[in-house]
Amino acid sequence: MIGILYFSSTGNSLYIAQKVQKRIGGQIKYIPNYKGNGSEFEKIILVTPIYSYGMPTFVYDIVPKLNKTTQLIVIQNYGGMAGGADYFMYQYAVEQGLNIKAVYAMKMPENFTTTFSVPKFYIEHTLKNADKRIDDIIDSICTFNYRLPQKCKTKVDTYFKNKSNWHLIGEDFSSTNACIKCKKCISICPANNIYFDNGKIAFSNKCVACLGCYHRCPQKAIVYKGRNKKDRYINPNVCEDHIGKDI
């Protein structure tokens, strides 16, 4: 059995995971809810976005816990630049003694857009080309033509610096009067960073910078540093209700 472990806040990684599952089967598991170590699988395909040239907190934390004999394949996706994140992932897995076979990195639409906007045509163009990138990766996996990243200079210092400050980002979010108190943001936050206080949505300092609450608020009522931007992103090829779920 293949285990497809993923982390996703807006659906990009989930879309890749579902494409993998459709082609080669396997069980899709959402990393923040997964309590195992992968030993029940003969192969793990870990699907993750790239954050600040590295890994989301939940991915960084689960890698050392994975079973050392189970084959590990990683598929990363990024919106801006990879910055050597694929080689960093490979190094990290090797340091943990894991049986890593391949690391792939591919472009998907940018979703870290709290301070800037991505043109709609660019998002559509990226999505249009994503299927071929995913299929090429799956072909490589199916034929055992595994790819490992070439040694390169990584931006690991930038990653660890940013990662150490992610928890503070939560305090820069707030909700506007458009909030209907549906509490969706509370239920989808993987870090339990959002709560209801005195009749209002409130944010703590345990944020992991996934921006799920920001993009998926049905009223676009969550804002960053008071900027009332209207554009949000959810991968249009997934069912939003499946984000953060096992499939």
N, C-alpha and C positions, 0 to 999 in steps of 0.2 A: 504494500500500500504506500502511496505517495502522500505526504503531508504538504499542503500549500499554506504556509504561514504568511500572513500579510498584515501590514499596517496601512491604514488609509483614513483620511479625514474628509476628502471630497470625491473619492471614487476612482482616482487614477490607478492606484495599486490594486484595488479590487477588480477593476476591469481587466488588468493583466492577469490576475489570479484566475478569473473566470475563463479567460481565453485558454490558459494553461489547462484548467480542469476539463474544458470541453474537448481538447485535443488528446490529453493523455490520462485523464481521470484524476482521482485523488480527493482528499478531504480538505476543504478550505477552512482554516482556523484564524480567528482574529487574535493577534498577538496579545493585546492587553488582557484578554480573558482566558488565554491559554495557560494551563497550569502544568503541562507535561514538559518533557525534555526531548521529545522527538524519538525516543527509543521504540515507540510503537510503529514507526515508519521505517521503511527500507531506504527511503530517499526523502529529503526535505528540500522543497523549493521555497525560498524565502523571498517575498516580494515586498519591496520597501521604497519609499521616496528618499531622495537625497536632501538632507537638511544641512545647510551651511557647510557643504563639502564633506559631509559625514552622514551620520545616521540619526533618526529620531531616537529619543530617549528609550522608548520601549524596545526598539531593535537593539540598541547598544546594550541594554540590560539583559536581553534574552540570549544573546549569542554565547556568552560564557556558560550558560546553563544547558546548552544543547548536548545531546549524546555524542561522544567523540567518535563513535564508529559509524554512525549514520551518515550517508553521503549528503553533502550540503551543496546546493546550487543557489546562487543569489541573483535576483533580477532587480536592479535599481532603476529608478526613473527620476528625471530632473527637469525643471522648467527653464532654468538659466544656464549655469555651467556645472559640470560634474566636478571640476577642480581636483581630479585625482581621487575622488571618493571611492571608485571601484578598487583601486590598488590599496587604499586605506582599509576597505572592508576585507580584502584578501589577507593583508598583513594581520589584521585583528583576529580573523578566524584562525590563522596559522598559529598565532601567539597563544590562542586558547586550546590548541591541540586538536582542532576539528578536522574532519575528513572533507575538506572543501575541494570541489571538483571544478567549479566554474563561477565566474562573476561577469554579469552582463550589465551594461548601463545604456539606457535609451531615453530619448526625449519624449516628454509628455507636456500638456499645457501647464504653464506656471500658475500656482495658486497662492503664492505668498505675496498678495497684492494689496496689503493694507495701506500702502503709501503711493502706489502707482497703479495704472490701468494697463491691461494687455488688450490690444485691438482684437475685436471679434473675429476678423478675417484670419488673424494669426493663430488664434485658438483653433478655428475650424481647419486651417491648413495643417496644424500639428496633429490634430485628431485624425485627419484624413490619411496621413502618412504613418500613423501609429500602428495600424493593423499589420502592415508589412514588416515593420520592425519587430513586432511581437512574434509574428509567424516565423521570421528568420531565427529568432532566439529559440523558439520551440523546436524548429527543425534541427538546430544544433544539438539540443538536448536529446531529441528522439534518436539521432544518429550517433550519439556519444562523441560528437565532434566538439568537445567542451572547449571553452575559451577562458583563459585566465588573463587578467590585465597585465600589461607590460609595466615593469618597474618605472616609477616616475616620482617626481617631487609632489608631495601632497600638501594640502593646506590644513594640516592637522592642527597647527597652533590656532588658526582662525576658528576651526571647528570647536575646539575645547573652550576657547574664550567665549564664543557665542553660546555654547551649550550651558556654560556655567551661569549665564544670565537669562536663559529662557524663562525660568520661573517668574521673573520680574515682569515679563510681558503682560501677564494676566492682569496686573494692576493698571495697565493702560487701556483696558477695555471697559466699556460702560454700555448701558442700554438707554435708548431714547424713549420719548413718550409714545413711539409707535409700538412698543412692546405690549403684547396682549397677555403676557404672563402664562404662556402655554407650557413653559418649563422644558421645552425641547432641548435647549442648550444644556440644561442640567443633566438630562438623561443621556445625551450623546458624548459628554465630555469624558475622555478616557482617564483623566487625571483627577476627577472629582474636585475640580477647581472652581466650579460655579455652584452657587447656592441661592436660596431665596431668603431675603432678610428685610424685615419691616415693609413687606409688600413690594419689594423690588428685587430684580436680579442683581446679584453681587458677585464679584470676582476675587479670588484669593491669590496667593503667590506660589501656586504649585503648577503653573502652566507649563505645557510641553511644546508650545508654539505650533500646534497642528492647525489652528485656525478653523477647525470644524464648526465651532459655534458661530463664528463670524460669517462664514459662507452659507451655512445651512439654516440660519434663522429665517423662518417663513416671512417675517415682516421687515427683514433687513434692519432690524432695530438695534443690533449690536454694532458699535462703532469703536474705532481705534484712535486714541488720543483726540477724541471729539470730532474727527473728520467724518462727515456724513456722506461717505461715498456710496453710490448706488450699485456699482457692478459687483457681482459675486460669481463664483464658479462652482459648479457641480458637474462631474463628468456625465454627459448626456446619455451615455451608453450603458449606464447601470441603473438599477432601481435604487433610489436613495435610501429606502428603508433597509436595504441589505448592507449598507456601509456600517461597519462595526459589528457584523454578525458572522457566525459560522455558517457555511453553506455546504 
